[in-house]
Amino acid sequence: MTRILAVVSVKPQQVAGGAPIFIEKDANSVQQTAFLLEKILDANAHDLKNGSIILVDHRSS
C-alpha cells in the first residue's frame, strides 16, 4: 500500500492532513528539503507542480 510520508510546500494554505508538513520560503528550498527527506526516509518524491512535493513510500507492507 502506498503511504504519503511527508509534504514539502511553499503554500501552507494548500496543505493539511495526517503527514508531517514542511513549509519552506521558496521553490529552491522546497527542492532541497524534499531531496534530503527523500534520502532520509528512503522515499520517492513527487512534484505536484503547485509549489508542493509529496514524499511517498511505494513499498508493499
C-alpha positions in Angstrom: 0.0 0.0 0.0 1.3 3.5 -0.8 1.7 5.9 2.0 2.4 9.7 2.0 5.3 10.2 4.4 5.6 14.0 4.2 4.7 17.1 2.3 7.0 20.0 1.5 5.4 23.2 0.3 5.7 27.0 -0.1 1.9 27.3 0.3 0.8 26.4 3.8 -2.8 27.3 3.0 -2.9 24.4 0.4 -1.8 21.6 2.7 -3.3 19.8 5.6 -3.6 16.3 6.8 -2.0 13.3 8.6 1.5 13.5 7.3 4.3 15.8 8.5 4.3 19.1 6.6 7.4 21.2 6.0 6.8 24.8 4.9 9.7 26.5 3.0 10.2 30.1 1.9 10.8 29.4 -1.8 10.8 26.8 -4.5 14.5 26.1 -4.2 14.2 25.4 -0.5 11.3 23.1 -1.2 13.5 21.1 -3.7 16.4 20.9 -1.2 14.3 19.8 1.7 12.4 17.2 -0.4 15.7 15.8 -1.7 17.1 15.4 1.8 13.9 13.8 3.1 13.8 11.5 0.1 17.2 10.1 1.1 16.5 10.1 4.8 13.1 8.4 4.5 14.1 6.1 1.6 11.0 7.5 -0.2 10.1 8.8 -3.6 9.5 12.5 -4.2 6.7 13.6 -6.5 6.4 17.2 -7.6 2.7 18.2 -7.7 3.7 21.3 -9.8 1.7 23.6 -7.5 4.5 24.5 -5.1 4.3 21.2 -3.2 6.2 17.9 -3.2 5.0 14.8 -1.6 7.2 12.0 -0.3 5.7 8.6 -0.8 6.6 5.1 0.3 5.5 2.8 -2.6 6.8 -0.4 -1.0 4.3 -3.2 -0.1 3.6 -3.7 3.6 
